[in-house]
Amino acid sequence: MSGQRYANAINNPSASVQINVAPSEIKPNVPITFTAYPIGAAPGLTPNLNIQFTPEANVLGFPSNTNIDFAGNGNPETLGFPNGFPVGEGAVVRVSSFANTGPFLFEVSAETFNNTAVSAEPQGIINTSRSLNGFVGRSDDQDWYQFVAPPTGGTFTFNLSNLVDNADLRIVRDYGGGSLAVLSQGLNGGTANEQLQVPLEANQPYFVQVSNAPNGSNLSDAGATSTRYNLEIIPGTMEQPSVSVSALGNPSEMGPTPGTFQIWRTGDTTTPLTVNFTVGGTATFGIDYNQIGSTFSGGNGTVIIPAGQNSANITINPVNDGIADLNETIEIGLQAAAGYGVSPQNSATLTILDSSSSGGSGERVARYWDNTAGSHFFTADLTEQQIRNADPRYNNEGFEFRSEGNVTLQRYVNTKGGYFYASNPGEIAFVQTLQEWRADPAAVPIEVYSSQQPGTLPVYRAFNLDTNGHFYTVDFNQALYADSLPDFRLEGISFFAKPGV
């Protein structure tokens, strides 16, 4: 946990170098180790310096003025003193050479014996900033600190600084019974400061591990690193969750086809969160539609986002009354309550298409989410829609746009089952060169626009890095959400289409 390194060189046979080890560099009353390492004159060279060292300290039982020379050429010399030094005591060490000359590294390491996760230095509950000074090197390759997050939890900041060589920083969750999980890791190739910001759960145990890096030293032999460090742990405050809502799909009396309100939360997900909202619009609950996933009472409702999840769905199921009337709307407005705040995206509207609605000049294109491939599937074919509706692998997300435009949308499927749609000749030519993709012609062609036209909407596309599938949406907020996911990358606008309503 404490210590120092000294890098020097012996330039003449039989010469010596004196090292003064200050009391501030030794943690009192814990085992202490002195080690001298011969190092190569250049990276990759085998060190052959034959050295010894002679320590001196005013400490009872310490082998002062004893020559430490137990190994041959090129090997480290080590002295361990398990009793440790009392407060205020340092040491003087003379390092000398017998015949060969060259550079050496001398390390002083004082820490709790066998410092690992199971014997980490306890720090208790950290609810104010704490600064720890330490050392990791070839004789002490890792330091572990154990602490508990306060009842407020929150996002902690960990700063590793004052390095003279590379060191790595890890934040580890302790699940008990020896079960550990790395939450975040900071790596660099030199002496730059490292900073990690990690959300931590209230009242839970965690570890911080600082370790030296193998083969990353700035010393001449490019061996493992050796450095002092300062570790600063800064607790945060628990951010209040924020909730938002978005509308997915185009519900219709034809089918009937459902629509979805999706309620999202930010922040901690370890406990359930009950979200309040108002219900409005021209549609009447129980007559024009029913719902699954929440509780409606008059003009108000509640939905519970379960523990471990960051969203919950309210499925809107239209009722086909067989009466030709106007399209009707359902509006949800989120209400602030104790335990969460409301984001600017606090309301959303679904429009229920009447069974008599013509839907425009082209067929409406249904969008499905393929749960296995992590990809969207489009079809204007009623038979395909019926097949997908009966397949639990697919979620019907309603009508996304209308089949109308100046180009035909080409459909491709890859070996993992993900779908890709292209209207740009360059993209079509490129995907045809890829062996993992094959053309999958739609039974009913889908027409779109290759450029922005009056009354059209941009259709955004995101790429699934895991499955090679694609996410498509006319809703810019959905596109931003997809881009925020670690497994997706937003690729911009794929094509333009007429609205599906």
Secondary structure, 3 states (H helix, E strand, C coil): CEEEEEEEEECCCCCEEEEEECHHHCCCCCCEEEEEEECCCCCCCCCCCCEEEEEECCCCCCCCCCCECCCCCCCCEEEEECCCCCCCCCEEEEEEECCCCEEEEEEEEECCCCCCHHHCEEEEECCCCEEEEEEECCCCCEEEEEEECCCCCEEEEEEEECCCCCEEEEEEEECCCCCEEEEEEECCCCCCCEEEEEEECCCCEEEEEEEECCCCCCCCCCCCCCEEEEEEEECCCCCCCEEEEEEECCCECCCCECEEEEEEECCCCCCCEEEEEEEECCCCECCCEEEECCEEECCEEEEEECCCCCEEEEEEEECCCCCCCCCEEEEEEEECECCEEECCCCEEEEEEECCCCCCCCCCEEEEEEECCCCEEEEECCHHHHHHHHCCCCEEEEEEEEECCCCEEEEEEEECCCCEEEECCHHHHHHHCCCCCEEECCCCCCEEEECCCCCCCEEEEEEEECCCCCEEEECCHHHHHHHHHCCCEEEEEEEEEEEECC
